Each structure stands twice: as structure tokens, then as C-alpha cells.
């Protein structure tokens, strides 16, 4: 298996510069996703070690338990773009 992987790297001519560039790109992508999550009220968690799995999954389950969804189904079927008044009641 290791020999096969080595041959793939040789065939693709993977260099240290390429790997560094790829790592930097992935880091920028993770940072962007994190910022979007924060901006929209969410969060991100990254599992760096397998031992962190229980903690990360517990945080996710806890966050799920605090969420709610509000739906709106208009009774006025006219799609005329007018503003509608809504009343939201919470028990």
C-alpha cells in the first residue's frame, strides 16, 4: 500500500511546494467556513485528534437541542409582493 501511494506521488510529481500550497488553501477554506458560520449564528468544530470526538459530538448535540424552526404558510395565495403582518406566539 505504501509503495503504491509512493508511486502515485511520483506520477503526479507532488512536491513539498505543492503540498504547502494545498495546506494553505485548505486552511483558507476552513477559515472562510468558520467566518460564515459565526456570521450566521453557527459555529465550527474541527476534530484534530480522535480523542476529541466525544467532546465535539456532545457540543453538536447540545446545540441541536437549543434550535427551533419557524414556518410560515400564507393564507392569502396572491403572490403580489405586499408586506404581510405576522404574529408569533411562544409557549
SULNOR-V68831 format. One record per helix or strand of 2 or more residues. SS is the DSSP state (@ for helix, = for strand). FROM is the first residue (numbers start at 0). TO is the last residue. If there is no record, write none. Layout:
# SULNOR-V68831
ss,from,to
SS,FROM,TO
SS,FROM,TO
This chain:
# SULNOR-V68831
ss,from,to
@,1,11
@,15,38
@,49,64
